[in-house]
Amino acid sequence: MGKTVKSVEVRTKDKTYKIFIGDLILHQIIKTRKEISADRFALIVSARIMELYSDNIKEIFRGVKNVEVFKMHDGEKNKIYKYAERFLDDMLKSGFTRRSVVIGIGGGVVGDFAGFIASVYMRGIPIIHIPTTLLAMVDSSIGGKTAVNLSAGKNIAGSFHQPHMVISDVNFIRTLPENELKNGLSEVLKHALIGEEKLLKILDKNDLKSIKISDIIQKIIFLSVLFKSRIVEKDEDEKGIRAILNFGHTVGHAIESMSGYKGISHGEAVAIGLKIETEISRRIGWLDNGEVSYVNELISHYNLINKTNKFNAEKIVEHMKFDKKNIGGKFKFVLLKGLHNPVYNQEVDFKLVMDAVRCINS
């Protein structure tokens, strides 16, 4: 008997694809989807995932012809252009063509990188995402954003390249370190705050232990995928409402860039961004003290921030200047005009940002 599989269909202007969600479903999907065909398959796989699941991955792709594995180390420091050039050269030498397919197996870094490779190789070949972290399942694998980092900032070089399909098998989450689980929960909390109220109720009722139960984590992933995919359908190229998905990220990306992508995870940086951007919303009168306290309590309940980390407000603001959303030297934020009511492209005074960062640090 096949495993129960939930799916969300994503319709964009150029293509329609499905996101599959379930437990121990990867083998089932790969074997039954007749449209997965190509002359060659490039598996760009997290080195850590290959350590843990090498036999499983080999079994899943047994019988699939012309599969070549390209291992990639995790970490934002490896998601850079010079590594992309190396991968592209290796694919060309191995005989990959315009009829080939890239399959990215790993977390958000591997997914972003594999998507970028697929988007530029011979002007674009299909990408199948197999996310292996909660963060990738609820966020980065959805919506077609691909990128590599430059020294100036995160995700500066990239493109929109929608996947052929996404397969989110929650079996991978069983081996996730707790810190990686919390990475994904920061994005889940973001979705809950900007519109998906059902997620907020689930977060309220659970904790880090119970959230791992298969039925609960599948529901969290399904609700996050459904919420984000509907936003992507309305605004595929991020020229309007899709900007609300950047809540917490204007500050979060600046912190990651400032730290050189070392010593702080994406999820923790986003959680700090959620706190600061929520505080900014309070300071301009859009959230009351109770709402801000509620957000902060949820962040604390899931231990999303290492309390020993302190950041220089001036340096954070300096790195925010490289954010793609900022135009003409003015800072653009997504803020909350009440819970579940995000407002994007809000210009915020320099001093207000500095005061909010200092407040969180105190």
Protein Blocks (a to p, Z undefined) as FASTA:
>chain_A
ZZdddddddddfkbccdddddehklmmmmmmmmklgcfbdcddddfklmmmmmmmmmmmm
goiahiacddddehjklmcfklmmmmmmmmmmnopafkbccddeddfklmmmmmmmmmmg
ghiaadddddfbfklmmmmmgooiacdddfkbghkbccddddfbdcddfklmmmgcfklm
mmmmmmmmmmmmnopmmlmmmmmmmcfklmmpmklmmmmmmmmmmmmmmmmmmmmnopam
mmmmmgoklmmmmmmmmnoogoiafklmmmmmmmmmmmmmmmnopacfklmmmmmmmmmm
nopacfkbccdfklmmmmmmmpmkbgghiacddddebehiacehiacdfklmmmmmmmmm
ZZ
